[in-house]
Amino acid sequence: MENLKLFVGTFCPFCVKVERFMEENNIKNVDIVNIDTDVEARNFLVEHGGKRQVPCLFAGDKPLYESNDIIEFLKKTSL
């Protein structure tokens, strides 16, 4: 499986939605990085994703935005 990294923000309800889905479905193969506490992660997100929007799931080197799209991707690849 691809390397999965989820970029989240501290006060983002859409990030909480994705994280809650992952917790409820015991998905543990995703690294979670908070861009509000990790400047390098924030810079990476902007540089490689093109914007500072969270949540953003990187599957390999491809960004995926929007909480519902991320959840659908995780359903197909992790469950």
Beta strands, then each sheet from edge to edge (+ up, - down):
strand 1: 4-8
strand 2: 30-34
strand 3: 56-59
strand 4: 62-65
sheet 1: 2+ 1+ 3- 4+
end
